Amino acid sequence: MMRDCAKTDVDIIILVSADSDLITPIEFIKQDYPNVNIKVFFPPHAFSKEISNTVKSYKQNVTLLKKHKIRFNNAVMPDLIAKDGITYSIPSKWILQPANPT
């Protein structure tokens, strides 16, 4: 995100994460590139009060994707993708385990 701002390749950043380690880059961007709009989306089962407060301090809002869960799930990359005869897979720890139906 910061590199894109430094190269002036961006006017809107979309961050899909609840990782509070991203507060520092958010603050850097908003202070050094105030015209860059940062949109933060929290994944369906994640939330960060710290990120939310940081973004709100810059008069911007966060979006809870749990309110848009179907649209979010439809946008998630499949576990396997084949391109030009090569198969790529996401890391096994990223694969969602089915909910226990008990």
TORKOL-4160 file (C-alpha; in steps of 0.2 Angstrom, whole numbers, padded with zeros to 4 digits, m for minus):
102
<pt num="1" X="0000" Y="0000" Z="0000"/>
<pt num="2" X="0014" Y="0012" Z="0005"/>
<pt num="3" X="0024" Y="0008" Z="m0011"/>
<pt num="4" X="0009" Y="0012" Z="m0022"/>
<pt num="5" X="0006" Y="0029" Z="m0013"/>
<pt num="6" X="0025" Y="0033" Z="m0015"/>
<pt num="7" X="0024" Y="0029" Z="m0034"/>
<pt num="8" X="0008" Y="0040" Z="m0035"/>
<pt num="9" X="m0001" Y="0024" Z="m0043"/>
<pt num="10" X="m0016" Y="0025" Z="m0032"/>
<pt num="11" X="m0030" Y="0036" Z="m0026"/>
<pt num="12" X="m0040" Y="0023" Z="m0017"/>
<pt num="13" X="m0034" Y="0008" Z="m0006"/>
<pt num="14" X="m0045" Y="m0006" Z="m0002"/>
<pt num="15" X="m0039" Y="m0016" Z="0013"/>
<pt num="16" X="m0048" Y="m0032" Z="0018"/>
<pt num="17" X="m0041" Y="m0037" Z="0035"/>
<pt num="18" X="m0043" Y="m0036" Z="0053"/>
<pt num="19" X="m0024" Y="m0037" Z="0057"/>
<pt num="20" X="m0020" Y="m0022" Z="0069"/>
<pt num="21" X="m0002" Y="m0023" Z="0062"/>
<pt num="22" X="m0009" Y="m0013" Z="0048"/>
<pt num="23" X="m0012" Y="0002" Z="0058"/>
<pt num="24" X="0005" Y="0009" Z="0056"/>
<pt num="25" X="0004" Y="0009" Z="0037"/>
<pt num="26" X="m0014" Y="0016" Z="0038"/>
<pt num="27" X="m0007" Y="0031" Z="0048"/>
<pt num="28" X="0008" Y="0033" Z="0037"/>
<pt num="29" X="m0003" Y="0034" Z="0022"/>
<pt num="30" X="m0016" Y="0046" Z="0029"/>
<pt num="31" X="m0002" Y="0058" Z="0036"/>
<pt num="32" X="0009" Y="0058" Z="0021"/>
<pt num="33" X="m0004" Y="0055" Z="0007"/>
<pt num="34" X="m0020" Y="0063" Z="0014"/>
<pt num="35" X="m0029" Y="0063" Z="m0003"/>
<pt num="36" X="m0028" Y="0044" Z="m0004"/>
<pt num="37" X="m0044" Y="0036" Z="0002"/>
<pt num="38" X="m0043" Y="0020" Z="0012"/>
<pt num="39" X="m0057" Y="0009" Z="0013"/>
<pt num="40" X="m0056" Y="m0005" Z="0026"/>
<pt num="41" X="m0067" Y="m0021" Z="0025"/>
<pt num="42" X="m0067" Y="m0033" Z="0039"/>
<pt num="43" X="m0068" Y="m0051" Z="0034"/>
<pt num="44" X="m0084" Y="m0060" Z="0040"/>
<pt num="45" X="m0077" Y="m0067" Z="0056"/>
<pt num="46" X="m0064" Y="m0054" Z="0060"/>
<pt num="47" X="m0065" Y="m0037" Z="0068"/>
<pt num="48" X="m0051" Y="m0025" Z="0075"/>
<pt num="49" X="m0057" Y="m0011" Z="0087"/>
<pt num="50" X="m0040" Y="m0003" Z="0085"/>
<pt num="51" X="m0041" Y="m0002" Z="0066"/>
<pt num="52" X="m0059" Y="0004" Z="0067"/>
<pt num="53" X="m0054" Y="0018" Z="0079"/>
<pt num="54" X="m0039" Y="0023" Z="0068"/>
<pt num="55" X="m0050" Y="0024" Z="0052"/>
<pt num="56" X="m0064" Y="0033" Z="0060"/>
<pt num="57" X="m0051" Y="0046" Z="0067"/>
<pt num="58" X="m0048" Y="0050" Z="0049"/>
<pt num="59" X="m0067" Y="0053" Z="0046"/>
<pt num="60" X="m0068" Y="0037" Z="0036"/>
<pt num="61" X="m0079" Y="0021" Z="0040"/>
<pt num="62" X="m0076" Y="0002" Z="0040"/>
<pt num="63" X="m0087" Y="m0010" Z="0032"/>
<pt num="64" X="m0091" Y="m0027" Z="0040"/>
<pt num="65" X="m0092" Y="m0040" Z="0027"/>
<pt num="66" X="m0102" Y="m0051" Z="0038"/>
<pt num="67" X="m0117" Y="m0040" Z="0033"/>
<pt num="68" X="m0112" Y="m0044" Z="0015"/>
<pt num="69" X="m0106" Y="m0062" Z="0018"/>
<pt num="70" X="m0113" Y="m0070" Z="0001"/>
<pt num="71" X="m0105" Y="m0056" Z="m0009"/>
<pt num="72" X="m0088" Y="m0059" Z="0000"/>
<pt num="73" X="m0089" Y="m0078" Z="m0001"/>
<pt num="74" X="m0092" Y="m0076" Z="m0020"/>
<pt num="75" X="m0076" Y="m0066" Z="m0022"/>
<pt num="76" X="m0065" Y="m0077" Z="m0012"/>
<pt num="77" X="m0052" Y="m0086" Z="m0023"/>
<pt num="78" X="m0054" Y="m0105" Z="m0025"/>
<pt num="79" X="m0042" Y="m0116" Z="m0016"/>
<pt num="80" X="m0035" Y="m0122" Z="m0032"/>
<pt num="81" X="m0032" Y="m0113" Z="m0048"/>
<pt num="82" X="m0025" Y="m0119" Z="m0065"/>
<pt num="83" X="m0016" Y="m0108" Z="m0077"/>
<pt num="84" X="m0006" Y="m0113" Z="m0092"/>
<pt num="85" X="m0005" Y="m0131" Z="m0086"/>
<pt num="86" X="0001" Y="m0126" Z="m0069"/>
<pt num="87" X="m0010" Y="m0128" Z="m0053"/>
<pt num="88" X="m0008" Y="m0116" Z="m0039"/>
<pt num="89" X="m0016" Y="m0118" Z="m0022"/>
<pt num="90" X="m0018" Y="m0107" Z="m0007"/>
<pt num="91" X="m0009" Y="m0111" Z="0009"/>
<pt num="92" X="m0018" Y="m0125" Z="0019"/>
<pt num="93" X="m0020" Y="m0115" Z="0034"/>
<pt num="94" X="m0030" Y="m0103" Z="0024"/>
<pt num="95" X="m0043" Y="m0116" Z="0019"/>
<pt num="96" X="m0059" Y="m0114" Z="0029"/>
<pt num="97" X="m0064" Y="m0130" Z="0038"/>
<pt num="98" X="m0082" Y="m0135" Z="0037"/>
<pt num="99" X="m0093" Y="m0129" Z="0052"/>
<pt num="100" X="m0097" Y="m0143" Z="0064"/>
<pt num="101" X="m0115" Y="m0146" Z="0062"/>
<pt num="102" X="m0118" Y="m0151" Z="0080"/>
